[in-house]
């Protein structure tokens, strides 16, 4: 589990950030609609 390369961890974090921001934008658009 702990032998994951930092690059993979960074990629997963950036992917998670993109997904989270997408959800925030979608929720905001839905509320404002």
Number of C-alpha atoms within 10 A of each C-alpha: 3 4 5 8 8 9 9 10 11 11 11 12 12 12 12 12 12 12 12 12 12 12 12 12 12 12 12 11 10 9 8 7 6
